[in-house]
Amino acid sequence: EEVCPEMSSLPVTIAADPSEGPVWNHPRLYDWYFAWSPLGAVLRRREDRVVRPLLDRNVAADQAVIDVGCGTGHHTLHLARRARSVVALDASPAMLAQLERRTRTARVANVETVLGRLPATTVSGPFAGLAAIGVLDYLSDLCAALCALVALVRRGGWLVLTVPLRTRSRTAAGLG
């Protein structure tokens, strides 16, 4: 049984250069996966049970924050409801376009989308806080990316970072 028939005809393109990690060129498929596929929905619920309380505990209404690897904005919209402003950084123009549609639909005006890839980005801080949820395992130079993330946050600020369980050892090995 197809839960979402319009998704059956959508192509998925993965970046040819594996060192740059996968780039989803169809954000509707990405959103469908986490909303309707049994595995994706379980993963999203598990992630939310951990991430949302951390964000809620740290984000304040007067803060400017950044969501690195924002994708279509699942966590960006959550941050936008709590923070003064959110910069949403992603390497995929298609994902950012979907996020912009979502912010318009939700009538959220405090999100700025920025196209970029870590560790080199044109975004400059300092931000009060930073979220990088499910993005670290896609970076080819983890040490440089972590340095770039820390540089974006003001002294005394907060970071919420996740690494999927199945790749934790691979990512830890990348730290040297």
C-alpha beads as a LAMMPS data file, in Angstrom:
LAMMPS data file: protein, C-alpha beads

176 atoms
175 bonds

1 atom types
1 bond types

-500.0 500.0 xlo xhi
-500.0 500.0 ylo yhi
-500.0 500.0 zlo zhi

Masses

1 110.0

Atoms # bond

1 1 1 0.000 0.000 0.000
2 1 1 1.401 3.367 -1.022
3 1 1 0.952 5.978 1.683
4 1 1 1.932 8.874 -0.541
5 1 1 1.360 8.031 -4.241
6 1 1 2.726 11.334 -5.608
7 1 1 6.189 10.356 -4.332
8 1 1 6.452 7.245 -6.509
9 1 1 7.431 9.242 -9.603
10 1 1 10.023 11.496 -7.945
11 1 1 13.709 11.016 -8.816
12 1 1 16.400 11.051 -6.144
13 1 1 19.863 12.214 -7.126
14 1 1 22.894 11.569 -4.950
15 1 1 26.031 13.672 -5.386
16 1 1 28.671 12.054 -7.588
17 1 1 31.490 13.034 -5.220
18 1 1 31.135 10.886 -2.085
19 1 1 33.638 13.025 -0.164
20 1 1 31.055 15.802 -0.171
21 1 1 28.346 13.533 1.233
22 1 1 24.891 12.967 -0.192
23 1 1 22.996 15.962 -1.441
24 1 1 19.257 15.427 -1.598
25 1 1 17.936 17.104 -4.682
26 1 1 14.334 16.305 -3.913
27 1 1 13.278 17.746 -0.590
28 1 1 9.694 16.461 -0.867
29 1 1 11.061 12.924 -0.863
30 1 1 13.211 13.764 2.157
31 1 1 10.161 15.134 4.007
32 1 1 8.059 12.147 2.926
33 1 1 10.684 9.717 4.234
34 1 1 10.669 11.203 7.733
35 1 1 6.890 11.657 7.842
36 1 1 5.539 8.522 6.176
37 1 1 8.100 5.727 5.923
38 1 1 8.035 3.509 9.013
39 1 1 11.799 3.680 9.581
40 1 1 12.066 7.410 8.874
41 1 1 9.159 8.223 11.186
42 1 1 10.690 6.166 14.017
43 1 1 14.072 7.835 13.518
44 1 1 12.508 11.320 13.535
45 1 1 10.501 10.608 16.699
46 1 1 13.602 9.240 18.448
47 1 1 15.638 12.259 17.368
48 1 1 12.921 14.672 18.517
49 1 1 12.710 13.018 21.956
50 1 1 16.384 13.842 22.476
51 1 1 16.887 17.068 20.523
52 1 1 13.731 19.064 21.292
53 1 1 14.231 19.163 25.097
54 1 1 17.844 20.267 24.576
55 1 1 16.777 23.057 22.241
56 1 1 13.907 24.099 24.494
57 1 1 16.221 24.251 27.514
58 1 1 18.808 26.409 25.729
59 1 1 16.980 28.702 23.280
60 1 1 15.783 32.051 24.604
61 1 1 13.442 34.538 22.944
62 1 1 16.162 37.188 22.602
63 1 1 18.716 34.908 20.908
64 1 1 20.030 34.771 17.361
65 1 1 20.807 31.135 16.541
66 1 1 21.987 29.088 13.574
67 1 1 20.768 25.722 12.255
68 1 1 23.634 24.103 10.314
69 1 1 22.600 21.473 7.778
70 1 1 19.002 22.620 8.183
71 1 1 17.582 20.596 5.297
72 1 1 13.896 21.386 4.825
73 1 1 13.706 23.026 8.241
74 1 1 12.238 20.543 10.703
75 1 1 14.398 21.911 13.516
76 1 1 14.635 25.394 11.984
77 1 1 10.916 25.998 12.422
78 1 1 11.096 24.731 15.998
79 1 1 13.968 27.149 16.687
80 1 1 12.150 30.022 14.951
81 1 1 9.200 29.696 17.340
82 1 1 11.563 30.243 20.277
83 1 1 14.431 32.488 19.128
84 1 1 14.510 36.080 17.910
85 1 1 16.158 35.015 14.638
86 1 1 17.466 31.884 12.941
87 1 1 20.051 31.527 10.186
88 1 1 19.392 28.287 8.303
89 1 1 22.522 27.005 6.525
90 1 1 22.465 24.139 4.028
91 1 1 24.498 22.952 1.031
92 1 1 21.412 22.159 -1.079
93 1 1 19.554 24.945 -2.900
94 1 1 16.551 22.618 -3.280
95 1 1 16.360 21.991 0.474
96 1 1 16.582 25.719 1.194
97 1 1 13.838 26.448 -1.350
98 1 1 11.582 23.932 0.415
99 1 1 12.404 25.543 3.768
100 1 1 11.503 28.969 2.361
101 1 1 8.138 27.566 1.185
102 1 1 7.572 26.078 4.643
103 1 1 8.367 29.374 6.408
104 1 1 5.955 31.257 4.126
105 1 1 3.203 28.692 4.751
106 1 1 3.796 28.810 8.509
107 1 1 4.052 32.629 8.384
108 1 1 7.447 32.549 10.043
109 1 1 9.426 35.710 9.291
110 1 1 12.533 35.339 11.459
111 1 1 14.426 32.767 9.342
112 1 1 17.193 33.689 6.905
113 1 1 18.332 30.917 4.554
114 1 1 21.991 30.743 3.515
115 1 1 23.558 28.429 0.947
116 1 1 26.877 27.069 2.181
117 1 1 28.947 24.081 3.181
118 1 1 31.197 23.582 6.187
119 1 1 33.914 24.285 6.988
120 1 1 33.989 27.163 4.464
121 1 1 30.937 29.377 4.822
122 1 1 30.153 33.062 4.460
123 1 1 28.088 33.055 7.659
124 1 1 29.659 34.914 10.535
125 1 1 28.671 34.898 14.178
126 1 1 28.697 35.108 16.932
127 1 1 25.410 33.322 17.555
128 1 1 24.000 32.558 20.984
129 1 1 23.564 28.943 19.942
130 1 1 23.968 26.422 17.175
131 1 1 22.156 23.251 16.150
132 1 1 23.755 20.717 13.784
133 1 1 21.376 17.777 13.829
134 1 1 22.282 14.738 11.745
135 1 1 24.845 16.563 9.624
136 1 1 28.272 15.806 11.121
137 1 1 28.565 12.349 9.584
138 1 1 28.322 13.847 6.070
139 1 1 31.369 16.101 6.429
140 1 1 34.654 15.030 4.885
141 1 1 36.817 17.050 7.307
142 1 1 35.157 16.695 10.690
143 1 1 37.881 18.482 12.667
144 1 1 37.770 21.561 10.429
145 1 1 33.962 21.543 10.524
146 1 1 33.872 21.359 14.331
147 1 1 36.328 24.265 14.545
148 1 1 34.117 26.248 12.163
149 1 1 31.023 25.455 14.261
150 1 1 32.659 26.533 17.519
151 1 1 33.827 29.776 15.859
152 1 1 30.200 30.637 15.033
153 1 1 29.068 30.569 18.684
154 1 1 29.720 33.333 21.201
155 1 1 31.622 32.577 24.371
156 1 1 29.219 30.989 26.845
157 1 1 26.848 29.969 24.044
158 1 1 25.407 26.527 23.407
159 1 1 25.703 23.844 20.727
160 1 1 23.404 20.880 20.097
161 1 1 25.129 18.340 17.832
162 1 1 24.071 14.825 16.891
163 1 1 25.653 11.900 15.121
164 1 1 23.478 8.949 14.049
165 1 1 24.190 5.852 16.154
166 1 1 25.229 3.639 13.269
167 1 1 28.021 6.038 12.265
168 1 1 29.200 7.145 15.705
169 1 1 32.390 5.042 15.613
170 1 1 33.227 6.222 12.093
171 1 1 32.778 9.849 13.143
172 1 1 34.768 9.400 16.359
173 1 1 37.586 7.848 14.308
174 1 1 37.571 11.025 12.187
175 1 1 38.479 13.072 15.256
176 1 1 41.878 11.387 15.329

Bonds

1 1 1 2
2 1 2 3
3 1 3 4
4 1 4 5
5 1 5 6
6 1 6 7
7 1 7 8
8 1 8 9
9 1 9 10
10 1 10 11
11 1 11 12
12 1 12 13
13 1 13 14
14 1 14 15
15 1 15 16
16 1 16 17
17 1 17 18
18 1 18 19
19 1 19 20
20 1 20 21
21 1 21 22
22 1 22 23
23 1 23 24
24 1 24 25
25 1 25 26
26 1 26 27
27 1 27 28
28 1 28 29
29 1 29 30
30 1 30 31
31 1 31 32
32 1 32 33
33 1 33 34
34 1 34 35
35 1 35 36
36 1 36 37
37 1 37 38
38 1 38 39
39 1 39 40
40 1 40 41
41 1 41 42
42 1 42 43
43 1 43 44
44 1 44 45
45 1 45 46
46 1 46 47
47 1 47 48
48 1 48 49
49 1 49 50
50 1 50 51
51 1 51 52
52 1 52 53
53 1 53 54
54 1 54 55
55 1 55 56
56 1 56 57
57 1 57 58
58 1 58 59
59 1 59 60
60 1 60 61
61 1 61 62
62 1 62 63
63 1 63 64
64 1 64 65
65 1 65 66
66 1 66 67
67 1 67 68
68 1 68 69
69 1 69 70
70 1 70 71
71 1 71 72
72 1 72 73
73 1 73 74
74 1 74 75
75 1 75 76
76 1 76 77
77 1 77 78
78 1 78 79
79 1 79 80
80 1 80 81
81 1 81 82
82 1 82 83
83 1 83 84
84 1 84 85
85 1 85 86
86 1 86 87
87 1 87 88
88 1 88 89
89 1 89 90
90 1 90 91
91 1 91 92
92 1 92 93
93 1 93 94
94 1 94 95
95 1 95 96
96 1 96 97
97 1 97 98
98 1 98 99
99 1 99 100
100 1 100 101
101 1 101 102
102 1 102 103
103 1 103 104
104 1 104 105
105 1 105 106
106 1 106 107
107 1 107 108
108 1 108 109
109 1 109 110
110 1 110 111
111 1 111 112
112 1 112 113
113 1 113 114
114 1 114 115
115 1 115 116
116 1 116 117
117 1 117 118
118 1 118 119
119 1 119 120
120 1 120 121
121 1 121 122
122 1 122 123
123 1 123 124
124 1 124 125
125 1 125 126
126 1 126 127
127 1 127 128
128 1 128 129
129 1 129 130
130 1 130 131
131 1 131 132
132 1 132 133
133 1 133 134
134 1 134 135
135 1 135 136
136 1 136 137
137 1 137 138
138 1 138 139
139 1 139 140
140 1 140 141
141 1 141 142
142 1 142 143
143 1 143 144
144 1 144 145
145 1 145 146
146 1 146 147
147 1 147 148
148 1 148 149
149 1 149 150
150 1 150 151
151 1 151 152
152 1 152 153
153 1 153 154
154 1 154 155
155 1 155 156
156 1 156 157
157 1 157 158
158 1 158 159
159 1 159 160
160 1 160 161
161 1 161 162
162 1 162 163
163 1 163 164
164 1 164 165
165 1 165 166
166 1 166 167
167 1 167 168
168 1 168 169
169 1 169 170
170 1 170 171
171 1 171 172
172 1 172 173
173 1 173 174
174 1 174 175
175 1 175 176
